[in-house]
Amino acid sequence: ATNEGFGWPTVGRYLFAPEILQGALLTIVLTVVSMLAGTVLGVVLAIMRLSSNPVLSLVSQAYIWFFRGTPLLVQLIFWYNIAALYPTIALGLPFGGPSIELGQANVLITPLVAALLGLSLNEAAYMAEIVRAGISSVDPGQRDAGRAIGMSSGLMMRRVILPQAMRVVLPPTGNQVISMLKGTSLVSVLAISDLLYSAQIIYSQNYQTIPLLLVASVWYLAMTTVLTFFQGRLETRYGRGFQPRRTRRPAAAPLREEVAA
């Protein structure tokens, strides 16, 4: 800690610099938006994976296989260069059906949009497996009870299955949020001014590499600490009623010595 190379005065000077604060804010925005989109899509994929329809199940499995099997950095660069594959973005029916042109890909897919697409689609594959495990952990008798009182499949999923699955889903989801927060540092390759890229811009000008990396590390540690705290609170809330109760054992009766007659 006393090594002058750490540059603690420089760390203190740039810890609350406007560029660093803006980068930290953008990192939080990327994390929140990507996690929300990834979670929603992950729930849909998990339901498709558990569906009795073989087509829906196969599509979900193929999605998870592809996005979990390719590196996130590759996916981010792919979306950033999507204009080389599709110069024009259009919506339409397959096999030559009518389509509506939305615009040029290099205009619609900005670096920020490419980052959100890459982070969200990748996260959805992991959240799908987490949600699937949570749904599978619910007692099948709960489904039978829902059908017995006339619940539809959608209503039973929303009111019975998913609330009980939250106990299993929350702990790994909290870990995924923390991983997403740190994973947003990869968008720096797309020249997006997140926390890491902001620090890189500063140390490319003043050559104080180690102090600026320490500044970024302090902010990442602070944000992950806050997320860990709220994760623990949520786990405690949703785990209420499922934790085993501690029973007090009765005190052992004193041994009585048998006296021989």
Secondary structure in CASP SS format (residue, H / E / C, confidence):
PFRMAT SS
TARGET T0000
AUTHOR 0000-0000-0000
METHOD secondary structure of the structure
MODEL  1
A C 1.00
T C 1.00
N C 1.00
E H 1.00
G H 1.00
F H 1.00
G C 1.00
W H 1.00
P H 1.00
T H 1.00
V H 1.00
G H 1.00
R H 1.00
Y H 1.00
L C 1.00
F C 1.00
A C 1.00
P H 1.00
E H 1.00
I H 1.00
L H 1.00
Q H 1.00
G H 1.00
A H 1.00
L H 1.00
L H 1.00
T H 1.00
I H 1.00
V H 1.00
L H 1.00
T H 1.00
V H 1.00
V H 1.00
S H 1.00
M H 1.00
L H 1.00
A H 1.00
G H 1.00
T H 1.00
V H 1.00
L H 1.00
G H 1.00
V H 1.00
V H 1.00
L H 1.00
A H 1.00
I H 1.00
M H 1.00
R H 1.00
L C 1.00
S C 1.00
S C 1.00
N C 1.00
P H 1.00
V H 1.00
L H 1.00
S H 1.00
L H 1.00
V H 1.00
S H 1.00
Q H 1.00
A H 1.00
Y H 1.00
I H 1.00
W H 1.00
F H 1.00
F H 1.00
R H 1.00
G H 1.00
T C 1.00
P C 1.00
L H 1.00
L H 1.00
V H 1.00
Q H 1.00
L H 1.00
I H 1.00
F H 1.00
W H 1.00
Y H 1.00
N C 1.00
I H 1.00
A H 1.00
A H 1.00
L C 1.00
Y C 1.00
P C 1.00
T E 1.00
I E 1.00
A E 1.00
L E 1.00
G E 1.00
L C 1.00
P C 1.00
F C 1.00
G C 1.00
G C 1.00
P C 1.00
S E 1.00
I E 1.00
E E 1.00
L E 1.00
G E 1.00
Q E 1.00
A H 1.00
N H 1.00
V H 1.00
L H 1.00
I C 1.00
T C 1.00
P H 1.00
L H 1.00
V H 1.00
A H 1.00
A H 1.00
L H 1.00
L H 1.00
G H 1.00
L H 1.00
S H 1.00
L H 1.00
N H 1.00
E H 1.00
A H 1.00
A H 1.00
Y H 1.00
M H 1.00
A H 1.00
E H 1.00
I H 1.00
V H 1.00
R H 1.00
A H 1.00
G H 1.00
I H 1.00
S H 1.00
S C 1.00
V C 1.00
D C 1.00
P H 1.00
G H 1.00
Q H 1.00
R H 1.00
D H 1.00
A H 1.00
G H 1.00
R H 1.00
A H 1.00
I C 1.00
G C 1.00
M C 1.00
S C 1.00
S H 1.00
G H 1.00
L H 1.00
M H 1.00
M H 1.00
R H 1.00
R H 1.00
V H 1.00
I H 1.00
L H 1.00
P H 1.00
Q H 1.00
A H 1.00
M H 1.00
R H 1.00
V H 1.00
V H 1.00
L H 1.00
P H 1.00
P H 1.00
T H 1.00
G H 1.00
N H 1.00
Q H 1.00
V H 1.00
I H 1.00
S H 1.00
M H 1.00
L H 1.00
K H 1.00
G H 1.00
T H 1.00
S H 1.00
L H 1.00
V H 1.00
S H 1.00
V H 1.00
L H 1.00
A C 1.00
I C 1.00
S C 1.00
D C 1.00
L H 1.00
L H 1.00
Y H 1.00
S H 1.00
A H 1.00
Q H 1.00
I H 1.00
I H 1.00
Y H 1.00
S H 1.00
Q H 1.00
N H 1.00
Y C 1.00
Q C 1.00
T H 1.00
I H 1.00
P H 1.00
L H 1.00
L H 1.00
L H 1.00
V H 1.00
A H 1.00
S H 1.00
V H 1.00
W H 1.00
Y H 1.00
L H 1.00
A H 1.00
M H 1.00
T H 1.00
T H 1.00
V H 1.00
L H 1.00
T H 1.00
F H 1.00
F H 1.00
Q H 1.00
G H 1.00
R H 1.00
L H 1.00
E H 1.00
T H 1.00
R H 1.00
Y H 1.00
G C 1.00
R C 1.00
G C 1.00
F C 1.00
Q C 1.00
P C 1.00
R C 1.00
R C 1.00
T C 1.00
R C 1.00
R C 1.00
P C 1.00
A C 1.00
A C 1.00
A C 1.00
P C 1.00
L C 1.00
R C 1.00
E C 1.00
E C 1.00
V C 1.00
A C 1.00
A C 1.00
END
